[in-house]
Amino acid sequence: MKRIDDLLALRVFERISSLGSLTEAARDLGLSLAVVSKRLAKLEQQLGCQLIHRNTRKLTISDEGRQLEKYARRIIAELEQAEEALSDTQLTLSGPLRITAPNSFGHRHLIALLARFHQLYPAVEIQLQLSDEVEDLITDDIDIAIRYGELPDSRLVARRLLDNKRILCASPAYLARHGMPETLQQLQNHRLIVFSRQQGREWRFDGETVDINHATICNDGEAAHIMALSGMGIVRKSYWDVAEDLATGTLQTVLADTVWWDAPIHVVYLRNPHQPRRISLFIEFLTENMRALQRSAEAP
């Protein structure tokens, strides 16, 4: 039976696979490049397989390396949790914090919170990935995701952060040129800004369907927002993405008296009884600040 008895070698491999570079792994661990290379070679010899393919231009993880990578991160996370439990967490909280969020929400709300969290825990290595695509937490090695709507995946824990409505809105300039629609069906005569990942040529609203006859198609939520500000059409957005624009009048709500379907915002993470302290602490920090945002929006 092949045994791994060198924890430093396992840490070295995990850092190489995360950072994509032996040099960066050495810098991150405070080791020389020679030590990192020797530890990796020892681990590969011990396991009898090549974990990393490398040449002068790039480094790739082998299939065996990908298998080991999942276990290595879990083992290191549990070791870090044990270390944190035996030390002053407030002073020593460290390690990577991998987060993904939609573009608009990330720019408008999350980055400012990450800056405050970084001030509290400067040794935590924040890795933020903004994308309107739904990333797989396991495959893409993500600790925390911010997502809209309900989540069917039972492998994940979802904590509700914010109540949310999706609303229609457009710029005053667009509405001055084309008029304010008074019914859902009148939207068919307007130019609609549509995400390309939304399938089909229709919008659905609580059982009612609107055909999309004139569309500007975009694959990025933030770009769609800017298009609406520029007067290119009517967009469907989360309230939290456009709240500031509605308050200043740069966007106006369309069909304001109509009740739209809820798409609550959740923080999502994997079920893990040995969650590293930095992750659980950030989830609490995020939840507390989002609840404060909700209260401020509801205040008269």
BALOBA-1460 file (C-alpha; in Angstrom, 3 decimals):
// residues 300
<rec num="1" residu="m" x="0.000" y="0.000" z="0.000"/>
<rec num="2" residu="k" x="1.295" y="3.434" z="-0.928"/>
<rec num="3" residu="r" x="1.499" y="5.793" z="2.057"/>
<rec num="4" residu="i" x="1.943" y="9.547" z="2.251"/>
<rec num="5" residu="d" x="4.014" y="10.352" z="5.318"/>
<rec num="6" residu="d" x="5.321" y="13.797" z="4.354"/>
<rec num="7" residu="l" x="2.775" y="16.536" z="5.129"/>
<rec num="8" residu="l" x="5.078" y="19.268" z="3.862"/>
<rec num="9" residu="a" x="5.271" y="17.512" z="0.489"/>
<rec num="10" residu="l" x="1.465" y="17.399" z="0.429"/>
<rec num="11" residu="r" x="1.320" y="21.137" z="1.223"/>
<rec num="12" residu="v" x="3.870" y="21.799" z="-1.529"/>
<rec num="13" residu="f" x="1.802" y="19.852" z="-4.067"/>
<rec num="14" residu="e" x="-1.420" y="21.637" z="-3.036"/>
<rec num="15" residu="r" x="0.197" y="25.067" z="-3.438"/>
<rec num="16" residu="i" x="1.692" y="24.151" z="-6.835"/>
<rec num="17" residu="s" x="-1.681" y="22.924" z="-8.114"/>
<rec num="18" residu="s" x="-3.475" y="26.039" z="-6.788"/>
<rec num="19" residu="l" x="-0.939" y="28.613" z="-7.978"/>
<rec num="20" residu="g" x="0.136" y="26.862" z="-11.180"/>
<rec num="21" residu="s" x="3.835" y="27.462" z="-10.545"/>
<rec num="22" residu="l" x="6.659" y="25.928" z="-8.526"/>
<rec num="23" residu="t" x="8.184" y="29.374" z="-8.099"/>
<rec num="24" residu="e" x="4.942" y="30.874" z="-6.758"/>
<rec num="25" residu="a" x="4.430" y="27.884" z="-4.456"/>
<rec num="26" residu="a" x="7.944" y="28.336" z="-3.066"/>
<rec num="27" residu="r" x="7.302" y="32.044" z="-2.460"/>
<rec num="28" residu="d" x="3.919" y="31.338" z="-0.833"/>
<rec num="29" residu="l" x="5.391" y="28.720" z="1.524"/>
<rec num="30" residu="g" x="8.569" y="30.643" z="2.259"/>
<rec num="31" residu="l" x="10.748" y="27.836" z="0.871"/>
<rec num="32" residu="s" x="13.475" y="27.722" z="-1.733"/>
<rec num="33" residu="l" x="12.635" y="26.506" z="-5.227"/>
<rec num="34" residu="a" x="15.060" y="23.617" z="-4.733"/>
<rec num="35" residu="v" x="13.216" y="22.420" z="-1.619"/>
<rec num="36" residu="v" x="9.865" y="22.617" z="-3.402"/>
<rec num="37" residu="s" x="11.197" y="20.609" z="-6.367"/>
<rec num="38" residu="k" x="12.692" y="17.945" z="-4.074"/>
<rec num="39" residu="r" x="9.497" y="17.587" z="-2.026"/>
<rec num="40" residu="l" x="7.414" y="17.195" z="-5.182"/>
<rec num="41" residu="a" x="9.824" y="14.614" z="-6.607"/>
<rec num="42" residu="k" x="9.758" y="12.689" z="-3.314"/>
<rec num="43" residu="l" x="5.948" y="12.633" z="-3.306"/>
<rec num="44" residu="e" x="5.816" y="11.420" z="-6.910"/>
<rec num="45" residu="q" x="8.386" y="8.717" z="-6.142"/>
<rec num="46" residu="q" x="6.462" y="7.673" z="-3.039"/>
<rec num="47" residu="l" x="3.202" y="7.341" z="-4.982"/>
<rec num="48" residu="g" x="4.798" y="5.846" z="-8.083"/>
<rec num="49" residu="c" x="3.185" y="8.284" z="-10.512"/>
<rec num="50" residu="q" x="3.757" y="11.684" z="-12.061"/>
<rec num="51" residu="l" x="1.542" y="14.335" z="-10.491"/>
<rec num="52" residu="i" x="2.611" y="17.313" z="-12.574"/>
<rec num="53" residu="h" x="3.737" y="17.630" z="-16.196"/>
<rec num="54" residu="r" x="6.109" y="20.558" z="-16.637"/>
<rec num="55" residu="n" x="8.324" y="22.056" z="-19.293"/>
<rec num="56" residu="t" x="10.000" y="25.423" z="-19.794"/>
<rec num="57" residu="r" x="6.740" y="27.128" z="-20.771"/>
<rec num="58" residu="k" x="3.891" y="25.693" z="-18.737"/>
<rec num="59" residu="l" x="2.779" y="23.343" z="-15.979"/>
<rec num="60" residu="t" x="-0.236" y="21.016" z="-16.045"/>
<rec num="61" residu="i" x="-1.689" y="18.658" z="-13.461"/>
<rec num="62" residu="s" x="-1.880" y="14.972" z="-14.447"/>
<rec num="63" residu="d" x="-5.043" y="12.876" z="-13.997"/>
<rec num="64" residu="e" x="-3.454" y="11.289" z="-10.912"/>
<rec num="65" residu="g" x="-2.581" y="14.753" z="-9.650"/>
<rec num="66" residu="r" x="-6.190" y="15.908" z="-10.019"/>
<rec num="67" residu="q" x="-7.336" y="12.956" z="-7.923"/>
<rec num="68" residu="l" x="-4.801" y="13.699" z="-5.195"/>
<rec num="69" residu="e" x="-5.582" y="17.430" z="-5.333"/>
<rec num="70" residu="k" x="-9.102" y="16.974" z="-3.891"/>
<rec num="71" residu="y" x="-7.859" y="14.915" z="-0.949"/>
<rec num="72" residu="a" x="-4.872" y="17.174" z="-0.332"/>
<rec num="73" residu="r" x="-7.057" y="20.265" z="0.030"/>
<rec num="74" residu="r" x="-9.424" y="18.480" z="2.387"/>
<rec num="75" residu="i" x="-6.571" y="17.202" z="4.570"/>
<rec num="76" residu="i" x="-4.851" y="20.597" z="4.673"/>
<rec num="77" residu="a" x="-8.146" y="22.336" z="5.488"/>
<rec num="78" residu="e" x="-8.667" y="20.012" z="8.465"/>
<rec num="79" residu="l" x="-5.096" y="20.573" z="9.634"/>
<rec num="80" residu="e" x="-5.611" y="24.335" z="9.412"/>
<rec num="81" residu="q" x="-8.817" y="24.023" z="11.408"/>
<rec num="82" residu="a" x="-6.944" y="22.128" z="14.122"/>
<rec num="83" residu="e" x="-4.173" y="24.731" z="14.139"/>
<rec num="84" residu="e" x="-6.686" y="27.561" z="14.398"/>
<rec num="85" residu="a" x="-8.526" y="25.842" z="17.246"/>
<rec num="86" residu="l" x="-5.284" y="25.660" z="19.222"/>
<rec num="87" residu="s" x="-4.223" y="29.240" z="18.633"/>
<rec num="88" residu="d" x="-5.519" y="32.787" z="18.799"/>
<rec num="89" residu="t" x="-7.791" y="32.746" z="15.756"/>
<rec num="90" residu="q" x="-8.202" y="36.496" z="15.647"/>
<rec num="91" residu="l" x="-4.464" y="36.905" z="15.061"/>
<rec num="92" residu="t" x="-3.627" y="33.824" z="12.994"/>
<rec num="93" residu="l" x="-6.584" y="33.356" z="10.638"/>
<rec num="94" residu="s" x="-5.013" y="32.587" z="7.254"/>
<rec num="95" residu="g" x="-5.249" y="30.491" z="4.123"/>
<rec num="96" residu="p" x="-7.126" y="30.817" z="0.801"/>
<rec num="97" residu="l" x="-10.742" y="31.979" z="0.564"/>
<rec num="98" residu="r" x="-12.132" y="31.190" z="-2.904"/>
<rec num="99" residu="i" x="-15.344" y="33.067" z="-3.777"/>
<rec num="100" residu="t" x="-17.476" y="33.392" z="-6.897"/>
<rec num="101" residu="a" x="-20.340" y="35.827" z="-7.478"/>
<rec num="102" residu="p" x="-22.310" y="37.387" z="-10.343"/>
<rec num="103" residu="n" x="-20.566" y="40.358" z="-11.945"/>
<rec num="104" residu="s" x="-23.032" y="43.066" z="-10.932"/>
<rec num="105" residu="f" x="-23.459" y="41.886" z="-7.356"/>
<rec num="106" residu="g" x="-19.716" y="41.514" z="-6.979"/>
<rec num="107" residu="h" x="-18.953" y="45.040" z="-8.162"/>
<rec num="108" residu="r" x="-21.771" y="46.742" z="-6.258"/>
<rec num="109" residu="h" x="-21.735" y="44.900" z="-2.934"/>
<rec num="110" residu="l" x="-19.170" y="42.146" z="-2.479"/>
<rec num="111" residu="i" x="-15.857" y="43.894" z="-3.226"/>
<rec num="112" residu="a" x="-16.429" y="46.527" z="-0.535"/>
<rec num="113" residu="l" x="-17.180" y="43.789" z="2.006"/>
<rec num="114" residu="l" x="-14.072" y="41.846" z="0.998"/>
<rec num="115" residu="a" x="-11.996" y="44.980" z="1.594"/>
<rec num="116" residu="r" x="-13.381" y="45.257" z="5.132"/>
<rec num="117" residu="f" x="-12.825" y="41.536" z="5.785"/>
<rec num="118" residu="h" x="-9.247" y="41.889" z="4.534"/>
<rec num="119" residu="q" x="-8.632" y="44.688" z="7.039"/>
<rec num="120" residu="l" x="-9.791" y="42.383" z="9.846"/>
<rec num="121" residu="y" x="-7.878" y="39.305" z="8.624"/>
<rec num="122" residu="p" x="-5.024" y="40.413" z="6.332"/>
<rec num="123" residu="a" x="-3.415" y="36.952" z="6.244"/>
<rec num="124" residu="v" x="-6.454" y="35.423" z="4.500"/>
<rec num="125" residu="e" x="-5.732" y="35.030" z="0.776"/>
<rec num="126" residu="i" x="-8.862" y="36.229" z="-1.052"/>
<rec num="127" residu="q" x="-9.451" y="34.727" z="-4.514"/>
<rec num="128" residu="l" x="-12.486" y="36.322" z="-6.185"/>
<rec num="129" residu="q" x="-13.990" y="35.094" z="-9.446"/>
<rec num="130" residu="l" x="-16.817" y="37.209" z="-10.894"/>
<rec num="131" residu="s" x="-18.940" y="35.463" z="-13.501"/>
<rec num="132" residu="d" x="-22.569" y="35.307" z="-14.580"/>
<rec num="133" residu="e" x="-22.110" y="31.589" z="-15.242"/>
<rec num="134" residu="v" x="-22.946" y="29.100" z="-12.474"/>
<rec num="135" residu="e" x="-19.631" y="27.621" z="-11.363"/>
<rec num="136" residu="d" x="-19.407" y="24.108" z="-9.894"/>
<rec num="137" residu="l" x="-18.006" y="24.399" z="-6.373"/>
<rec num="138" residu="i" x="-16.377" y="20.962" z="-6.424"/>
<rec num="139" residu="t" x="-14.985" y="20.909" z="-9.966"/>
<rec num="140" residu="d" x="-13.812" y="24.533" z="-9.859"/>
<rec num="141" residu="d" x="-12.469" y="24.321" z="-6.274"/>
<rec num="142" residu="i" x="-14.628" y="27.137" z="-4.855"/>
<rec num="143" residu="d" x="-15.359" y="27.650" z="-1.163"/>
<rec num="144" residu="i" x="-18.273" y="30.076" z="-1.367"/>
<rec num="145" residu="a" x="-20.679" y="31.151" z="-4.129"/>
<rec num="146" residu="i" x="-23.240" y="33.947" z="-4.239"/>
<rec num="147" residu="r" x="-26.246" y="32.862" z="-6.291"/>
<rec num="148" residu="y" x="-29.738" y="33.989" z="-7.246"/>
<rec num="149" residu="g" x="-32.839" y="31.829" z="-6.884"/>
<rec num="150" residu="e" x="-33.534" y="28.448" z="-5.306"/>
<rec num="151" residu="l" x="-30.880" y="25.731" z="-5.390"/>
<rec num="152" residu="p" x="-31.772" y="22.070" z="-6.072"/>
<rec num="153" residu="d" x="-28.301" y="20.597" z="-5.394"/>
<rec num="154" residu="s" x="-28.531" y="18.683" z="-2.101"/>
<rec num="155" residu="r" x="-24.728" y="18.565" z="-1.788"/>
<rec num="156" residu="l" x="-24.742" y="22.288" z="-1.038"/>
<rec num="157" residu="v" x="-25.804" y="24.376" z="1.921"/>
<rec num="158" residu="a" x="-27.669" y="27.553" z="0.923"/>
<rec num="159" residu="r" x="-28.141" y="30.400" z="3.392"/>
<rec num="160" residu="r" x="-30.530" y="33.162" z="2.378"/>
<rec num="161" residu="l" x="-28.794" y="36.547" z="2.298"/>
<rec num="162" residu="l" x="-31.299" y="38.945" z="0.743"/>
<rec num="163" residu="d" x="-34.906" y="38.984" z="-0.368"/>
<rec num="164" residu="n" x="-34.931" y="40.035" z="-3.971"/>
<rec num="165" residu="k" x="-37.158" y="40.928" z="-6.852"/>
<rec num="166" residu="r" x="-36.285" y="40.975" z="-10.512"/>
<rec num="167" residu="i" x="-37.638" y="44.137" z="-12.079"/>
<rec num="168" residu="l" x="-37.856" y="45.688" z="-15.506"/>
<rec num="169" residu="c" x="-36.236" y="49.069" z="-15.995"/>
<rec num="170" residu="a" x="-35.036" y="51.439" z="-18.683"/>
<rec num="171" residu="s" x="-33.427" y="54.848" z="-18.994"/>
<rec num="172" residu="p" x="-35.588" y="58.011" z="-19.097"/>
<rec num="173" residu="a" x="-34.175" y="58.714" z="-22.578"/>
<rec num="174" residu="y" x="-35.386" y="55.343" z="-23.924"/>
<rec num="175" residu="l" x="-38.848" y="55.781" z="-22.390"/>
<rec num="176" residu="a" x="-39.093" y="59.319" z="-23.751"/>
<rec num="177" residu="r" x="-38.441" y="57.990" z="-27.272"/>
<rec num="178" residu="h" x="-40.539" y="54.827" z="-27.164"/>
<rec num="179" residu="g" x="-43.091" y="55.412" z="-24.407"/>
<rec num="180" residu="m" x="-43.818" y="53.530" z="-21.186"/>
<rec num="181" residu="p" x="-45.437" y="50.106" z="-21.750"/>
<rec num="182" residu="e" x="-48.648" y="49.721" z="-19.765"/>
<rec num="183" residu="t" x="-49.081" y="45.931" z="-20.037"/>
<rec num="184" residu="l" x="-46.783" y="42.940" z="-20.322"/>
<rec num="185" residu="q" x="-47.923" y="42.274" z="-23.872"/>
<rec num="186" residu="q" x="-46.877" y="45.775" z="-24.928"/>
<rec num="187" residu="l" x="-43.289" y="44.735" z="-24.170"/>
<rec num="188" residu="q" x="-43.398" y="42.793" z="-27.449"/>
<rec num="189" residu="n" x="-43.198" y="46.129" z="-29.280"/>
<rec num="190" residu="h" x="-40.141" y="47.303" z="-27.337"/>
<rec num="191" residu="r" x="-36.448" y="46.531" z="-27.613"/>
<rec num="192" residu="l" x="-35.510" y="44.169" z="-24.779"/>
<rec num="193" residu="i" x="-31.989" y="43.590" z="-23.487"/>
<rec num="194" residu="v" x="-31.623" y="39.821" z="-23.092"/>
<rec num="195" residu="f" x="-28.843" y="37.655" z="-21.625"/>
<rec num="196" residu="s" x="-27.606" y="35.211" z="-24.272"/>
<rec num="197" residu="r" x="-27.651" y="32.346" z="-21.740"/>
<rec num="198" residu="q" x="-31.423" y="32.814" z="-21.339"/>
<rec num="199" residu="q" x="-32.853" y="30.206" z="-23.673"/>
<rec num="200" residu="g" x="-35.651" y="30.822" z="-26.165"/>
<rec num="201" residu="r" x="-37.288" y="33.954" z="-27.478"/>
<rec num="202" residu="e" x="-39.634" y="34.711" z="-24.605"/>
<rec num="203" residu="w" x="-39.755" y="36.080" z="-21.069"/>
<rec num="204" residu="r" x="-41.902" y="34.366" z="-18.450"/>
<rec num="205" residu="f" x="-43.547" y="36.280" z="-15.603"/>
<rec num="206" residu="d" x="-45.635" y="34.368" z="-13.057"/>
<rec num="207" residu="g" x="-47.256" y="32.210" z="-15.689"/>
<rec num="208" residu="e" x="-47.576" y="34.901" z="-18.357"/>
<rec num="209" residu="t" x="-45.336" y="34.741" z="-21.415"/>
<rec num="210" residu="v" x="-43.972" y="37.667" z="-23.425"/>
<rec num="211" residu="d" x="-42.577" y="37.024" z="-26.908"/>
<rec num="212" residu="i" x="-39.257" y="38.723" z="-27.602"/>
<rec num="213" residu="n" x="-39.516" y="40.300" z="-31.038"/>
<rec num="214" residu="h" x="-36.826" y="42.997" z="-30.817"/>
<rec num="215" residu="a" x="-33.771" y="42.189" z="-28.728"/>
<rec num="216" residu="t" x="-30.252" y="43.287" z="-27.932"/>
<rec num="217" residu="i" x="-28.472" y="40.128" z="-26.774"/>
<rec num="218" residu="c" x="-25.636" y="40.173" z="-24.241"/>
<rec num="219" residu="n" x="-23.838" y="37.480" z="-22.223"/>
<rec num="220" residu="d" x="-22.818" y="39.692" z="-19.283"/>
<rec num="221" residu="g" x="-25.134" y="41.166" z="-16.645"/>
<rec num="222" residu="e" x="-22.990" y="44.246" z="-16.042"/>
<rec num="223" residu="a" x="-22.819" y="44.996" z="-19.761"/>
<rec num="224" residu="a" x="-26.616" y="44.628" z="-20.005"/>
<rec num="225" residu="h" x="-26.922" y="47.138" z="-17.158"/>
<rec num="226" residu="i" x="-24.732" y="49.654" z="-19.016"/>
<rec num="227" residu="m" x="-26.757" y="49.106" z="-22.198"/>
<rec num="228" residu="a" x="-29.925" y="50.015" z="-20.311"/>
<rec num="229" residu="l" x="-28.275" y="53.147" z="-18.897"/>
<rec num="230" residu="s" x="-27.269" y="54.069" z="-22.464"/>
<rec num="231" residu="g" x="-30.878" y="53.946" z="-23.637"/>
<rec num="232" residu="m" x="-30.643" y="50.742" z="-25.673"/>
<rec num="233" residu="g" x="-33.774" y="49.107" z="-24.280"/>
<rec num="234" residu="i" x="-35.611" y="47.549" z="-21.337"/>
<rec num="235" residu="v" x="-33.642" y="45.152" z="-19.140"/>
<rec num="236" residu="r" x="-34.669" y="42.644" z="-16.468"/>
<rec num="237" residu="k" x="-32.372" y="42.968" z="-13.461"/>
<rec num="238" residu="s" x="-32.114" y="42.139" z="-9.785"/>
<rec num="239" residu="y" x="-33.350" y="45.022" z="-7.635"/>
<rec num="240" residu="w" x="-29.985" y="45.059" z="-5.817"/>
<rec num="241" residu="d" x="-28.135" y="45.645" z="-9.096"/>
<rec num="242" residu="v" x="-30.112" y="48.762" z="-10.004"/>
<rec num="243" residu="a" x="-31.254" y="50.182" z="-6.640"/>
<rec num="244" residu="e" x="-28.829" y="53.109" z="-6.803"/>
<rec num="245" residu="d" x="-29.827" y="53.958" z="-10.367"/>
<rec num="246" residu="l" x="-33.518" y="53.896" z="-9.443"/>
<rec num="247" residu="a" x="-32.819" y="56.198" z="-6.499"/>
<rec num="248" residu="t" x="-30.928" y="58.725" z="-8.656"/>
<rec num="249" residu="g" x="-33.327" y="58.479" z="-11.600"/>
<rec num="250" residu="t" x="-30.806" y="57.238" z="-14.162"/>
<rec num="251" residu="l" x="-33.088" y="54.208" z="-14.568"/>
<rec num="252" residu="q" x="-36.860" y="54.031" z="-14.154"/>
<rec num="253" residu="t" x="-38.973" y="51.023" z="-13.209"/>
<rec num="254" residu="v" x="-41.139" y="49.680" z="-16.023"/>
<rec num="255" residu="l" x="-44.565" y="48.212" z="-15.109"/>
<rec num="256" residu="a" x="-43.946" y="49.120" z="-11.481"/>
<rec num="257" residu="d" x="-47.377" y="47.964" z="-10.276"/>
<rec num="258" residu="t" x="-46.850" y="44.412" z="-11.509"/>
<rec num="259" residu="v" x="-45.632" y="41.822" z="-8.968"/>
<rec num="260" residu="w" x="-42.558" y="39.999" z="-10.257"/>
<rec num="261" residu="w" x="-41.283" y="36.604" z="-9.151"/>
<rec num="262" residu="d" x="-38.822" y="36.349" z="-6.261"/>
<rec num="263" residu="a" x="-35.197" y="35.358" z="-6.851"/>
<rec num="264" residu="p" x="-33.652" y="35.435" z="-3.348"/>
<rec num="265" residu="i" x="-29.884" y="35.781" z="-3.073"/>
<rec num="266" residu="h" x="-28.061" y="32.977" z="-1.251"/>
<rec num="267" residu="v" x="-24.563" y="32.258" z="-0.054"/>
<rec num="268" residu="v" x="-23.770" y="28.672" z="-1.041"/>
<rec num="269" residu="y" x="-21.097" y="26.311" z="0.241"/>
<rec num="270" residu="l" x="-20.339" y="22.601" z="0.492"/>
<rec num="271" residu="r" x="-21.491" y="20.513" z="3.425"/>
<rec num="272" residu="n" x="-18.385" y="20.047" z="5.536"/>
<rec num="273" residu="p" x="-18.333" y="19.218" z="9.250"/>
<rec num="274" residu="h" x="-14.699" y="20.374" z="9.271"/>
<rec num="275" residu="q" x="-15.211" y="23.761" z="7.640"/>
<rec num="276" residu="p" x="-12.040" y="25.908" z="7.958"/>
<rec num="277" residu="r" x="-12.548" y="28.777" z="10.364"/>
<rec num="278" residu="r" x="-11.827" y="31.439" z="7.713"/>
<rec num="279" residu="i" x="-14.733" y="30.159" z="5.592"/>
<rec num="280" residu="s" x="-17.295" y="29.906" z="8.386"/>
<rec num="281" residu="l" x="-16.232" y="33.306" z="9.716"/>
<rec num="282" residu="f" x="-16.626" y="34.959" z="6.313"/>
<rec num="283" residu="i" x="-20.073" y="33.393" z="5.853"/>
<rec num="284" residu="e" x="-21.154" y="34.927" z="9.179"/>
<rec num="285" residu="f" x="-19.585" y="38.267" z="8.224"/>
<rec num="286" residu="l" x="-21.335" y="38.250" z="4.848"/>
<rec num="287" residu="t" x="-24.708" y="37.252" z="6.320"/>
<rec num="288" residu="e" x="-24.591" y="39.971" z="8.974"/>
<rec num="289" residu="n" x="-23.720" y="42.695" z="6.453"/>
<rec num="290" residu="m" x="-26.353" y="41.598" z="3.937"/>
<rec num="291" residu="r" x="-29.025" y="41.640" z="6.636"/>
<rec num="292" residu="a" x="-27.966" y="45.197" z="7.472"/>
<rec num="293" residu="l" x="-28.319" y="46.090" z="3.777"/>
<rec num="294" residu="q" x="-31.804" y="44.569" z="3.709"/>
<rec num="295" residu="r" x="-32.833" y="46.533" z="6.828"/>
<rec num="296" residu="s" x="-31.561" y="49.795" z="5.359"/>
<rec num="297" residu="a" x="-33.538" y="49.208" z="2.151"/>
<rec num="298" residu="e" x="-36.729" y="48.497" z="4.111"/>
<rec num="299" residu="a" x="-36.348" y="51.536" z="6.392"/>
<rec num="300" residu="p" x="-38.880" y="54.335" z="5.696"/>
